[in-house]
Amino acid sequence: MNVEKIVYLLKREGRALSRNTVVKVIGELGLPLWSNRKKRNITRYKSFERSSPNELWQIDVKGPFWVEEQGQHLYLITLIDDHSRFCLGAKLHPFAPKKEQIISLLEEAIEKYGHPESILTDNGALFSSVRGGTSTFSRWCQTEGIKHIRSRVFHPETCGKVERLHGTIIREMRRLGLTYCNSDLSFYRSYYNFSRPHQSLNLLTPGEKFMNHPYVSLVPKSVTQVY
C-alpha cells in the first residue's frame, strides 16, 4: 500500500497525519516505501468503464504461477465488476480450472449479487470453441440471459481490470503474510472490497461504489493513537 493510501486511511480512522510524518514512521520501522508516482515509458491505453454495477463483469484465469513457499504451481480465477472494481469472486486451484469451475464461481456470484447484463472474457479455450461454433460457456450465458463479450484477439488490455486484479491479489497477499489458500484468499477479498481504498475510485473502496457498503475499519477499537 502506498503512502497516499496510508495517509487517507489514517484520516478515515480519525488519525490525521501528514505525508512527511507517515514517510518518517515507515523509514524508522525499516519498512519498504511504495509511491503512487507514475512510472515513465509505460504505454497508456484508453480505458473504459460501465456506468453502473452489474452492467459488465470481467472474468479471467491467471496461471500457472509458482509459489516457492508452498512448493507448488497454482491457478487463480478472478471475477470483477467493471464499474466498481468489486471482486465478486476468486478461487485458487492446484490444477488448470475447467469450464465447470468457472461457471460454478459465476453462479455463486449471481446468487449473491444478481445477474450481470454482460460478461467480458478473453479468447482462451475456457471461453471459446476450438471448432468455431458456440462454446459451452457462451451457451451457459445464453441460458442465463447474459451477453458474452470476448476481447479482440491480441488485445489483452481489453480485460485489463481483471488482469490487474490478479497481480494485486498475488502481490498483496504475499506482502500481508497470507498463505495462498482459499481461506486466506477469502479474507483478502473482504479486505480488498471493504477496507482498501482504490486509486481508480478516488480512494473509495470497491464496496462503497458497488453497493454503498460502509468502509470497514481494520484498526482495533482499543487503539487510540498511532504515533
PLY file of the C-alpha trace (Angstrom):
ply
format ascii 1.0
element vertex 227
property float x
property float y
property float z
element edge 226
property int vertex1
property int vertex2
end_header
0.00 0.00 0.00
1.47 3.37 -0.97
1.95 6.40 1.26
-1.05 8.28 -0.12
-3.40 5.42 0.75
-1.95 5.14 4.25
-2.49 8.87 4.84
-6.07 8.55 3.56
-6.83 5.50 5.74
-5.46 7.19 8.84
-7.69 10.19 8.12
-10.72 7.88 7.87
-9.75 6.43 11.24
-9.67 9.94 12.76
-5.87 9.94 12.98
-4.76 12.62 10.55
-1.01 12.59 9.88
0.93 14.45 7.23
2.56 12.61 4.35
6.01 13.53 5.68
5.19 12.06 9.10
3.99 8.81 7.53
7.15 8.58 5.41
9.25 9.19 8.54
7.46 6.47 10.54
7.78 3.96 7.69
11.51 4.73 7.47
12.01 4.35 11.24
10.27 0.98 11.14
12.52 -0.16 8.30
9.55 -0.90 6.05
9.60 -0.65 2.24
8.19 2.56 0.81
5.77 2.48 -2.14
4.61 5.53 -4.02
1.78 6.11 -6.47
4.02 8.18 -8.72
3.61 7.01 -12.29
6.48 5.13 -13.90
7.88 6.52 -17.10
7.85 4.89 -20.51
4.65 2.93 -19.89
2.28 2.54 -22.81
-1.10 4.09 -21.96
-4.30 2.53 -23.23
-7.69 4.19 -23.45
-9.76 2.75 -20.62
-13.49 2.17 -20.44
-15.90 1.86 -17.54
-19.56 0.89 -17.43
-21.86 3.44 -15.82
-23.39 1.24 -13.10
-22.82 -2.03 -11.19
-23.70 -5.34 -12.86
-23.66 -3.88 -16.37
-20.45 -5.76 -17.12
-18.42 -8.37 -15.28
-14.92 -9.48 -16.24
-13.59 -12.97 -15.52
-10.15 -14.43 -16.17
-7.72 -17.15 -15.10
-4.13 -16.48 -14.03
-1.59 -19.24 -14.08
0.13 -21.41 -13.55
2.26 -19.30 -11.21
4.87 -20.76 -8.90
4.60 -20.32 -5.11
8.04 -21.01 -3.69
6.91 -21.16 -0.05
4.33 -23.84 -0.82
6.37 -25.66 -3.45
3.57 -25.77 -6.00
2.01 -24.16 -9.03
-1.42 -22.55 -8.63
-4.14 -21.08 -10.81
-6.30 -18.11 -9.81
-9.83 -17.45 -11.11
-10.92 -13.85 -10.55
-14.29 -12.20 -11.20
-14.67 -8.41 -11.07
-17.42 -5.83 -11.62
-16.26 -3.40 -14.30
-17.91 -0.26 -12.86
-16.80 -0.59 -9.24
-13.77 -2.95 -9.38
-15.63 -5.00 -6.76
-14.20 -8.53 -6.59
-17.28 -10.72 -7.00
-15.39 -13.97 -6.54
-11.93 -15.52 -6.51
-10.69 -19.10 -6.19
-7.28 -20.77 -6.16
-6.81 -24.16 -7.82
-3.82 -26.54 -7.89
-4.73 -27.64 -11.42
-5.91 -25.80 -14.52
-9.57 -24.87 -13.92
-12.28 -26.43 -16.06
-15.36 -24.78 -17.54
-17.49 -26.23 -14.75
-15.40 -24.45 -12.10
-15.65 -21.15 -13.97
-19.43 -21.48 -14.22
-19.70 -22.53 -10.56
-17.92 -19.34 -9.45
-20.24 -17.26 -11.62
-23.35 -18.98 -10.25
-22.21 -18.24 -6.69
-21.71 -14.58 -7.59
-25.10 -14.34 -9.32
-26.82 -15.79 -6.25
-25.18 -13.13 -4.05
-25.13 -10.09 -6.30
-27.66 -10.60 -9.09
-27.32 -11.13 -12.84
-24.91 -9.06 -14.92
-26.02 -7.77 -18.29
-22.76 -8.88 -19.93
-19.60 -10.85 -19.16
-16.25 -10.00 -20.75
-13.63 -12.73 -21.25
-10.54 -13.34 -23.33
-10.44 -15.84 -26.19
-8.96 -18.71 -24.18
-10.18 -22.28 -24.57
-12.32 -21.98 -21.43
-14.48 -19.33 -23.07
-14.35 -20.08 -26.80
-14.94 -23.05 -29.10
-11.92 -24.56 -30.85
-14.19 -25.59 -33.72
-15.62 -22.13 -34.26
-19.13 -22.90 -33.03
-20.87 -21.74 -29.87
-18.81 -22.60 -26.81
-20.10 -24.27 -23.65
-19.54 -21.00 -21.80
-21.45 -18.95 -24.38
-24.36 -21.41 -24.24
-24.45 -21.09 -20.46
-24.52 -17.28 -20.81
-27.41 -17.54 -23.28
-29.34 -19.74 -20.86
-28.82 -17.13 -18.11
-29.79 -14.24 -20.37
-26.27 -12.78 -20.24
-24.41 -11.34 -23.22
-20.96 -12.92 -23.66
-18.38 -10.43 -24.95
-14.94 -11.67 -25.99
-11.91 -9.41 -26.19
-10.25 -8.71 -29.50
-7.52 -11.17 -30.47
-4.04 -9.92 -29.48
-5.66 -7.13 -27.46
-5.19 -8.27 -23.81
-5.67 -4.77 -22.37
-9.43 -5.13 -23.04
-9.59 -7.32 -19.92
-7.14 -5.06 -18.12
-9.13 -4.55 -14.92
-9.36 -8.23 -14.03
-5.78 -8.89 -15.13
-4.53 -6.06 -12.91
-6.51 -7.51 -10.02
-4.70 -10.84 -10.50
-1.40 -9.07 -9.93
-2.75 -7.09 -6.98
-4.04 -10.21 -5.22
-0.85 -12.23 -5.71
1.44 -9.34 -4.73
-0.51 -8.06 -1.72
-1.29 -11.47 -0.23
2.46 -12.05 -0.08
3.11 -8.61 1.44
0.41 -9.22 4.07
1.98 -12.56 5.02
-1.03 -14.57 3.84
-0.86 -18.12 2.53
-2.06 -18.85 -0.99
-5.08 -20.88 0.12
-8.77 -20.16 -0.38
-9.45 -19.26 3.26
-6.76 -16.56 3.20
-7.92 -15.50 -0.26
-11.44 -15.02 1.14
-10.00 -12.80 3.89
-8.04 -10.79 1.33
-11.13 -10.36 -0.87
-13.05 -8.85 2.07
-10.13 -6.54 2.79
-9.88 -5.52 -0.88
-13.63 -4.91 -1.23
-14.40 -3.12 2.02
-11.21 -1.74 3.62
-8.67 -0.98 0.88
-9.01 2.40 -0.88
-8.80 2.09 -4.66
-6.73 4.61 -6.61
-9.06 4.47 -9.65
-12.13 5.14 -7.47
-10.83 8.37 -5.89
-9.85 6.29 -2.86
-13.32 4.87 -2.25
-13.41 1.14 -1.60
-14.96 -1.10 -4.28
-17.69 -1.99 -1.78
-18.66 1.67 -1.39
-19.04 2.07 -5.13
-20.68 -1.31 -5.84
-23.30 -1.47 -3.08
-22.76 1.63 -0.95
-21.27 -0.66 1.70
-19.67 1.36 4.51
-15.91 1.37 4.93
-14.76 -1.40 7.31
-12.04 -0.40 9.76
-9.17 -2.81 10.35
-7.91 -0.86 13.38
-8.88 -2.37 16.77
-11.20 -0.13 18.79
-8.73 -0.24 21.69
-6.13 1.55 19.59
-6.43 5.27 20.30
-3.14 6.62 18.97
-0.94 5.55 16.08
2.19 7.62 16.67
0 1
1 2
2 3
3 4
4 5
5 6
6 7
7 8
8 9
9 10
10 11
11 12
12 13
13 14
14 15
15 16
16 17
17 18
18 19
19 20
20 21
21 22
22 23
23 24
24 25
25 26
26 27
27 28
28 29
29 30
30 31
31 32
32 33
33 34
34 35
35 36
36 37
37 38
38 39
39 40
40 41
41 42
42 43
43 44
44 45
45 46
46 47
47 48
48 49
49 50
50 51
51 52
52 53
53 54
54 55
55 56
56 57
57 58
58 59
59 60
60 61
61 62
62 63
63 64
64 65
65 66
66 67
67 68
68 69
69 70
70 71
71 72
72 73
73 74
74 75
75 76
76 77
77 78
78 79
79 80
80 81
81 82
82 83
83 84
84 85
85 86
86 87
87 88
88 89
89 90
90 91
91 92
92 93
93 94
94 95
95 96
96 97
97 98
98 99
99 100
100 101
101 102
102 103
103 104
104 105
105 106
106 107
107 108
108 109
109 110
110 111
111 112
112 113
113 114
114 115
115 116
116 117
117 118
118 119
119 120
120 121
121 122
122 123
123 124
124 125
125 126
126 127
127 128
128 129
129 130
130 131
131 132
132 133
133 134
134 135
135 136
136 137
137 138
138 139
139 140
140 141
141 142
142 143
143 144
144 145
145 146
146 147
147 148
148 149
149 150
150 151
151 152
152 153
153 154
154 155
155 156
156 157
157 158
158 159
159 160
160 161
161 162
162 163
163 164
164 165
165 166
166 167
167 168
168 169
169 170
170 171
171 172
172 173
173 174
174 175
175 176
176 177
177 178
178 179
179 180
180 181
181 182
182 183
183 184
184 185
185 186
186 187
187 188
188 189
189 190
190 191
191 192
192 193
193 194
194 195
195 196
196 197
197 198
198 199
199 200
200 201
201 202
202 203
203 204
204 205
205 206
206 207
207 208
208 209
209 210
210 211
211 212
212 213
213 214
214 215
215 216
216 217
217 218
218 219
219 220
220 221
221 222
222 223
223 224
224 225
225 226
